[in-house]
Amino acid sequence: MKKLINDPGDVVDEALTGVARVTEGAALVDGHRALVRTDRPADRVAVLSGGGSGHEPAFSGYIGPGHLDGAVCGEVFASPGVDAVLAAIRAVDAPTLLVVMNYTGDRLNFGLAAQLARAEGRECAMITVADDVALDADDDVTAGRRGLAGTVLVTKVAGAAAAEGRSLEQVTECARAAAQAVGTMGLALDPATVPGGEAGFSLGEDEIEIGLGIHGEPGVRRESLRPADALVDELVETVCADRGIAAGDRVVALVNGTGATPPMELSVVLRRVVENLGGRGVVVERGWSGTFLSSIDMPGVSVALLPVDDDRLALVDAPARSAGWPSGSGIVSGPASEPVPTVAVPSEAEPRSGDGTGRHRGTVEAVCRAVQDAEGHLTELDAATGDGDLGTSLTRGATEVLARLDTTDLDDAGTTLRVIAAAVRRAIGGTSGPLLATGLLHAAEHLDAGGTPDEALRAAADGIADLGGARRGDRTLLDALYPAADALASSGSLSDAASAAAEGAEATAELTPRRGRSSYLGERAHGHRDAGAEAVAVVLGALAGS
């Protein structure tokens, strides 16, 4: 497993130093892996948390006004020692609440540190968070329910209560009540790999772990991968059933990535969480997705639900200036039971409608069929030097064009080209859609103005060149399009134009690309024809044969 680290033994210290460098008003505790605020008001309760490293941004990323006053870090997936916790308590030098996840090492080390602090005459309280609903609360075989991402919500509530100036007893009660209310359940698509170590478990290609902790250990069961919505429904159902969340209840939802889950996938999960809760009649007051408490590089997700009343919601909403907390965000747009709001926009003027008959129908159908038949060939060419999607994209565009023919006036060439331009623009994303659409529109304008077919073809090439910034010789579709326009102007024959396009496409195999994704390959693209130029040859070949 590749890691962006130096010596595995230095990774925790170096990472904590990096966080300290960009955390305003914070300092490392000399001789210990702990970071505390130095700018906190002296008359406020201090809230500390921590645990093993590898869960970033938890917990050093939550240090700042309105959230944590300090974090104590152990080795990767290992609790910090008693002395480090005690040093952090001494450093903040104030009545202190420790928020600890329910793992044996954390409970023991933080608990003993709290006891020693009280023996020194310091006010120190501790609460544990055991929000993992995948485990039976009454199980006397395991070490009990584990602390998961719901802990972040608990620290946020505690930090906001402390920032308001509440007493240690009041802050502790707020945190304890939140810890008892929150429920979390997670799943993993693959294991985590510790720096310098190996994966904690292995999974088959279609296997996932359900109900796992945050230290790379296996979950409560293994099953086959299912669509995201089905997995999210199971997580939400389990949390709601365990926490007694039902219609009329108010919650905040935290969708947590476990380290290697892309934001796109987390947004997919959050969407379904809100939909599911809305269908239950649960009021989703706030919702967030992101990486809040990771397991190094594990791909997976957990869903935490915290029931709220007005006071708890106000604490969640209270400003927090910490790197890891999305302060000011998370407001749900409308009731969760209703669709996301949409805004209507004026529709564009459609090309002249018709009944699908007309002298150009056969030609358009022939071109579309040729493009569809060439999908595999174009995909293979594009995969060699690009992203491999051109064949699929053009087929999608051709299919959209064919679907529009029955309602289009196909007697007028300009109208026909505008219909094709609108279809490909909407059906083909990325670079190809707008480039093809602009070429078709430039050709339509020249035909409307009385231009000849070769002038229209050259106008299409010029329009593509102006928009895309490519020129003849850059190894693009222009290297087939311009030769075709030259041949058509010279002889007036579509067959000659098609042959010139094919020769131009063939010649691109010897050109060095200077535009598009293949430009990053440089001379490594030699020997491969440009897929866009080949597509032009396919289209002109179909035009010549129709």
C-alpha positions in Angstrom: 0.0 0.0 0.0 1.4 3.4 -1.0 1.4 6.1 1.6 2.5 9.7 1.6 4.6 9.4 4.7 8.2 9.4 5.8 9.1 7.0 8.6 5.9 5.2 9.8 7.1 5.8 13.4 7.0 9.6 12.8 3.7 9.9 11.1 1.6 10.8 14.2 4.0 13.5 15.4 4.4 15.0 11.9 0.7 15.0 11.3 -0.1 16.6 14.6 2.6 19.3 13.9 0.9 20.0 10.6 -2.4 20.5 12.3 -0.8 22.7 14.9 0.8 24.9 12.2 -2.6 26.0 10.9 -4.7 26.0 14.0 -4.9 29.6 15.3 -4.5 30.0 19.0 -3.4 26.4 19.7 -0.1 24.9 20.8 1.5 21.5 21.3 1.8 20.3 24.8 5.6 20.0 25.4 6.7 16.4 25.5 3.3 14.9 24.7 1.1 14.2 21.6 -1.5 16.7 22.6 -2.7 20.0 21.2 -4.6 22.6 23.3 -6.0 26.1 22.8 -4.0 28.9 24.3 -6.6 31.6 23.4 -9.5 30.2 25.3 -11.3 32.3 28.0 -10.0 31.4 31.4 -13.5 31.4 33.0 -14.9 28.7 30.6 -15.1 25.0 31.0 -12.6 23.2 28.8 -13.7 20.3 26.6 -11.0 17.7 25.7 -11.3 14.6 23.6 -9.0 12.2 21.8 -8.0 8.7 21.2 -5.8 6.8 18.8 -4.6 8.5 15.7 -5.8 7.6 12.2 -9.2 9.1 12.7 -8.5 12.5 11.4 -9.9 15.1 11.4 -11.0 13.7 14.7 -10.0 15.1 17.1 -7.3 17.6 16.6 -9.2 19.0 13.6 -12.0 20.1 16.0 -9.9 22.4 18.1 -11.2 26.0 18.1 -13.7 28.4 19.6 -17.1 26.7 20.1 -15.8 23.2 19.8 -12.8 21.4 21.5 -10.2 23.1 23.7 -7.7 20.2 23.2 -7.1 16.8 21.7 -4.8 14.0 22.9 -3.5 11.6 20.3 -2.1 8.1 20.7 -0.3 6.0 18.2 -2.4 4.9 15.1 -5.4 3.0 16.5 -4.0 3.0 20.0 -5.1 5.0 23.0 -2.9 7.8 24.3 -1.3 7.2 27.7 -2.4 8.5 31.0 0.4 11.0 31.3 -0.5 12.7 28.0 -4.1 13.1 29.0 -3.1 14.4 32.4 -0.7 16.9 30.7 -3.5 18.2 28.5 -5.8 18.7 31.5 -3.0 20.6 33.3 -2.3 22.6 30.2 -5.9 24.0 29.9 -5.9 24.6 33.6 -9.7 24.9 34.0 -12.7 22.8 34.9 -12.5 20.0 32.3 -14.8 17.6 30.6 -13.3 14.6 28.8 -15.4 13.2 25.9 -14.2 9.7 25.3 -15.2 7.0 22.9 -16.1 3.6 24.4 -13.0 1.6 23.8 -11.3 -0.1 26.7 -7.9 1.7 26.3 -9.5 5.1 26.0 -11.8 4.5 29.0 -8.9 3.3 31.2 -6.3 6.0 30.2 -8.7 9.0 30.2 -10.4 7.7 33.3 -7.3 7.3 35.3 -6.1 10.7 34.1 -9.4 12.3 35.3 -8.9 10.6 38.7 -5.4 11.9 39.1 -6.5 15.4 38.1 -9.2 15.4 40.7 -6.6 14.2 43.3 -4.7 17.4 42.4 -7.7 19.4 43.2 -8.9 20.0 39.7 -12.5 19.7 38.6 -12.6 17.0 35.9 -15.5 15.0 34.6 -15.7 12.3 31.9 -18.4 10.9 29.7 -18.2 8.0 27.2 -19.9 7.7 23.9 -21.1 4.3 22.8 -23.2 5.1 19.8 -22.6 1.9 17.8 -26.1 0.3 17.4 -24.7 -2.7 15.4 -23.9 -4.3 18.8 -26.3 -5.4 21.4 -26.4 -2.9 24.3 -26.8 -5.8 26.8 -24.1 -8.0 25.3 -21.8 -9.1 28.2 -19.5 -11.0 25.8 -17.9 -8.1 24.1 -16.4 -4.9 25.6 -19.7 -3.1 24.8 -20.9 -0.7 22.2 -18.1 1.2 20.5 -17.8 4.9 20.0 -18.3 6.0 16.4 -18.8 9.2 14.4 -21.7 10.2 16.6 -18.9 11.3 19.0 -18.3 14.3 16.8 -21.8 15.5 17.4 -21.4 15.0 21.1 -18.2 17.1 21.2 -19.9 19.8 19.2 -22.8 20.0 21.7 -20.3 20.0 24.6 -18.1 22.6 23.1 -21.0 25.0 22.3 -22.4 24.6 25.9 -19.0 25.4 27.3 -18.6 28.4 25.0 -21.9 29.8 26.4 -20.4 29.8 29.8 -22.3 26.9 31.3 -20.9 25.2 34.4 -19.0 21.9 34.3 -22.0 20.1 35.6 -24.3 21.6 33.0 -21.8 21.0 30.1 -21.4 17.4 31.3 -25.1 16.8 31.4 -25.6 18.2 27.9 -22.8 15.9 26.6 -24.1 12.9 28.5 -27.6 13.3 27.2 -26.4 13.7 23.6 -24.2 10.6 24.0 -27.1 8.6 25.3 -29.4 9.8 22.4 -27.1 9.5 19.4 -27.0 6.3 17.3 -24.6 5.3 14.6 -24.0 2.4 12.2 -21.4 1.9 9.5 -20.2 -0.3 6.7 -16.9 -0.8 4.9 -16.2 -1.7 1.2 -12.6 -2.5 2.0 -10.3 -2.5 5.1 -8.0 0.1 6.3 -4.2 -0.2 6.1 -2.1 1.3 8.9 1.2 3.1 8.0 3.9 0.5 7.7 1.4 -2.3 8.3 -1.2 -4.5 6.5 -4.9 -4.5 6.1 -6.9 -5.5 9.1 -9.0 -8.0 7.1 -9.7 -9.0 3.5 -12.9 -8.8 1.5 -14.0 -10.4 -1.8 -14.7 -8.3 -4.8 -18.4 -8.1 -4.1 -18.2 -8.3 -0.3 -18.8 -5.6 2.4 -18.5 -5.5 6.2 -21.6 -4.3 8.0 -21.5 -2.9 11.5 -17.8 -2.3 12.1 -15.8 -0.1 14.4 -13.2 2.5 13.5 -9.9 0.5 14.1 -9.9 -1.7 11.1 -11.5 -4.6 12.8 -14.2 -6.7 11.0 -17.8 -5.9 11.4 -20.6 -7.9 12.9 -21.3 -9.6 9.6 -20.2 -9.9 6.0 -22.6 -9.7 3.0 -22.7 -9.0 -0.7 -22.6 -5.4 -2.0 -26.0 -4.0 -2.8 -27.1 -0.7 -4.3 -26.4 2.3 -2.1 -30.1 3.0 -1.3 -30.7 -0.5 0.0 -27.6 -0.3 2.3 -28.5 3.2 3.5 -32.1 2.0 4.3 -30.7 -0.8 6.4 -28.4 1.6 8.4 -31.2 4.1 9.0 -33.7 1.4 9.9 -31.3 -0.1 12.5 -30.5 3.3 14.0 -34.1 4.4 14.2 -35.3 1.1 15.7 -32.5 1.1 18.3 -32.9 4.8 19.3 -36.7 4.8 19.1 -36.7 7.5 16.4 -40.2 7.8 15.0 -42.6 10.1 13.2 -42.6 13.6 14.6 -39.1 13.3 16.0 -36.5 15.9 15.1 -33.0 14.8 14.2 -29.7 15.9 12.8 -28.0 13.5 10.4 -24.2 13.0 10.0 -23.1 11.0 7.0 -19.4 10.2 7.7 -16.9 8.9 5.2 -14.4 6.5 6.8 -11.4 7.8 4.9 -11.4 6.9 1.2 -15.1 7.5 0.3 -15.5 10.2 -2.4 -17.7 13.2 -1.6 -19.9 12.2 -4.5 -20.8 8.9 -2.9 -21.3 10.5 0.5 -23.8 12.9 -1.1 -25.6 9.9 -2.6 -25.9 8.5 0.9 -27.0 11.7 2.5 -29.7 12.1 -0.2 -31.1 8.7 0.7 -30.8 9.3 4.5 -33.0 12.4 4.2 -35.5 10.6 1.9 -35.8 7.6 4.2 -36.3 9.7 7.3 -38.8 11.9 5.5 -40.8 8.9 4.5 -40.9 7.9 8.2 -42.3 11.4 9.2 -39.0 12.3 10.9 -38.1 15.9 10.7 -34.5 16.3 9.5 -33.3 19.6 11.0 -29.7 19.4 9.7 -27.7 17.1 7.5 -24.0 16.9 6.6 -21.8 14.6 4.6 -18.0 14.5 4.7 -15.1 12.8 6.5 -15.6 13.6 10.2 -14.0 10.6 11.9 -12.0 8.4 9.6 -10.3 5.0 9.7 -7.2 6.0 7.8 -7.9 5.0 4.2 -11.0 2.8 4.6 -13.7 3.2 1.9 -17.0 3.1 3.7 -19.6 5.2 5.5 -21.5 5.5 8.7 -24.8 7.2 9.5 -25.2 9.0 12.8 -28.6 10.3 13.9 -28.9 12.6 16.9 -32.4 13.5 18.2 -32.7 17.2 19.0 -34.9 19.7 20.8 -34.6 23.4 20.5 -31.8 23.7 23.0 -29.7 20.9 21.5 -30.2 22.1 18.0 -29.1 25.6 19.1 -25.9 24.0 20.4 -25.3 22.1 17.2 -25.9 25.3 15.2 -23.7 27.5 17.4 -20.6 28.9 15.6 -17.5 26.8 15.8 -14.2 27.9 14.3 -12.5 24.6 13.8 -11.0 23.1 10.6 -13.1 20.0 10.6 -16.5 21.2 11.5 -18.8 22.7 8.7 -20.0 25.6 10.7 -23.1 27.4 9.2 -24.0 24.6 6.8 -26.3 21.6 6.9 -29.7 23.3 6.7 -32.1 21.0 4.9 -34.0 22.6 2.0 -37.7 22.1 2.9 -39.3 19.1 4.6 -37.5 15.9 4.1 -40.8 14.2 3.0 -41.0 16.6 0.0 -38.8 16.8 -3.2 -35.8 19.1 -3.4 -37.0 22.5 -4.6 -36.6 23.2 -8.3 -36.6 26.4 -10.4 -38.3 26.7 -13.7 -36.4 28.3 -16.5 -37.8 29.7 -19.9 -37.5 27.1 -22.6 -35.5 27.8 -25.7 -37.1 28.2 -29.0 -37.3 24.8 -30.7 -36.4 24.4 -34.4 -39.4 24.3 -36.8 -41.6 21.3 -36.0 -42.9 18.8 -38.5 -44.1 15.3 -39.0 -40.8 13.6 -39.5 -41.0 13.4 -43.2 -38.6 15.2 -45.5 -35.8 14.7 -48.0 -33.1 14.7 -45.3 -34.6 11.9 -43.1 -32.9 9.0 -44.9 -29.5 10.7 -44.7 -29.8 11.5 -41.0 -30.9 7.9 -40.2 -28.0 6.5 -42.2 -25.4 8.7 -40.3 -26.9 7.8 -36.9 -26.9 4.1 -37.7 -23.3 4.3 -38.9 -22.2 6.0 -35.7 -24.0 3.4 -33.6 -22.4 0.6 -35.6 -18.9 2.2 -35.0 -19.3 2.4 -31.2 -17.0 -0.4 -30.4 -14.3 0.7 -32.8 -14.4 4.3 -31.6 -14.3 3.3 -28.0 -11.3 1.1 -28.6 -9.4 4.0 -30.4 -10.4 6.5 -27.6 -9.3 4.1 -24.8 -5.8 3.9 -26.3 -5.1 7.6 -25.9 -8.1 9.1 -24.0 -10.8 8.2 -21.5 -12.5 5.6 -23.7 -16.0 7.2 -23.7 -16.3 8.6 -27.2 -18.0 5.7 -28.8 -20.6 5.5 -26.0 -21.1 9.3 -26.1 -21.6 9.5 -29.8 -24.0 6.5 -29.8 -26.0 8.3 -27.0 -26.2 11.4 -29.2 -27.2 9.4 -32.3 -30.0 7.7 -30.3 -31.3 11.1 -29.1 -31.3 12.4 -32.7 -33.3 9.4 -34.0 -35.8 9.9 -31.2 -36.5 13.5 -32.3 -37.0 12.9 -36.0 -40.7 12.2 -36.0 -41.5 15.7 -34.7 -39.0 17.6 -36.9 -39.2 19.4 -40.3 -36.6 17.4 -42.3 -37.0 19.3 -45.6 -34.8 22.2 -44.6 -31.1 21.5 -44.1 -30.5 24.3 -41.6 -33.4 23.2 -39.4 -32.2 19.6 -39.6 -28.7 20.5 -38.4 -30.1 22.6 -35.6 -32.2 19.7 -34.4 -29.1 17.5 -34.5 -27.1 20.1 -32.6 -29.7 20.4 -29.8 -29.8 16.6 -29.5 -26.1 16.1 -29.2 -25.6 19.1 -26.9 -28.1 17.6 -24.5 -27.1 13.9 -24.8 -23.3 14.2 -24.9 -21.5 15.8 -22.0 -17.8 16.6 -21.6 -15.9 18.1 -24.5 -17.5 16.3 -27.5 -21.1 17.6 -27.0 -20.4 21.4 -27.1 -17.8 21.0 -29.9 -20.0 19.0 -32.2 -23.0 21.3 -31.4 -21.1 24.4 -32.3 -19.8 22.9 -35.5 -23.4 22.0 -36.6 -24.7 25.4 -35.7 -22.0 27.2 -37.7 -22.8 24.9 -40.7 -26.5 25.6 -40.3 -25.9 29.4 -40.3 -23.9 29.2 -43.6 -26.6 27.1 -45.3 -29.3 29.5 -44.2 -27.3 32.3 -45.7 -27.0 30.5 -49.0 -23.6 29.0 -48.5 -22.5 25.9 -50.3 -22.0 22.5 -48.6 -18.2 22.9 -48.6 -18.5 26.3 -47.1 -20.8 24.9 -44.4 -18.3 22.1 -43.7 -15.4 24.6 -43.4 -17.5 26.8 -41.2 -18.2 23.9 -38.9 -14.4 23.2 -38.7 -13.7 26.9 -38.0 -16.4 27.0 -35.3 -14.9 24.0 -33.5 -11.4 25.4 -33.8 -12.5 28.8 -32.3 -14.3 27.2 -29.4 -11.9 24.4 -28.6 -8.6 26.2 -29.4 -7.3 23.4 -31.6 -5.8 23.9 -35.0 -5.1 21.6 -38.0 -2.2 19.4 -37.1 -3.0 19.1 -33.4 -4.2 15.5 -33.8 -8.0 16.2 -33.4 -11.1 15.8 -35.5 -10.1 18.9 -37.4 -7.4 16.8 -39.1 -10.2 14.9 -40.8 -12.7 17.8 -41.1 -10.5 20.3 -42.9 -9.2 17.9 -45.6 -12.8 16.8 -46.2 -13.8 20.5 -46.7 -10.9 21.0 -49.1 -11.8 17.9 -51.2 -15.5 18.9 -51.3 -14.6 22.4 -52.5 -12.3 21.0 -55.1 -14.5 18.3 -56.6 -17.9 18.8 -55.2 -18.0 15.1 -54.5 -19.0 13.7 -51.0 -17.1 10.5 -51.9 -13.9 12.5 -52.3 -14.7 14.3 -49.0 -15.2 11.0 -47.3 -11.9 9.6 -48.7 -10.0 12.7 -47.6 -11.5 12.5 -44.1 -10.4 8.8 -43.8 -6.9 9.7 -45.0 -6.8 12.6 -42.5 -7.9 10.3 -39.7 -5.2 7.7 -40.7 -2.5 10.4 -40.7 -3.3 11.4 -37.1 -1.5 8.2 -36.0 1.8 10.0 -36.8 0.9 13.3 -35.2 1.8 14.4 -31.7 -1.3 15.5 -29.9 -1.4 19.1 -28.6 -5.1 19.3 -27.4 -7.4 17.1 -25.3 -6.5 14.3 -22.9 -4.2 12.6 -25.4 -1.9 15.7 -25.3 -0.6 14.5 -21.9 0.7 11.4 -23.7 2.9 13.3 -26.2 4.7 10.9 -28.5 3.3 7.9 -26.7 0.1 8.5 -28.8 2.0 7.7 -32.0 0.6 4.7 -33.7 -3.0 5.4 -32.6 -5.5 7.2 -34.8 -7.4 10.0 -33.1 -10.9 8.8 -32.3 -12.6 12.1 -33.0 -11.0 12.2 -36.5 -12.1 8.6 -37.1 -15.7 9.6 -36.1 -15.6 12.4 -38.7 -14.6 9.8 -41.3 -17.5 7.5 -40.2 -20.0 10.3 -40.6 -18.8 11.5 -44.0 -18.6 7.9 -45.2 -22.3 7.5 -44.3 -23.2 10.8 -45.9 -21.4 9.7 -49.1 -23.2 6.4 -49.2 -26.7 7.7 -48.4 
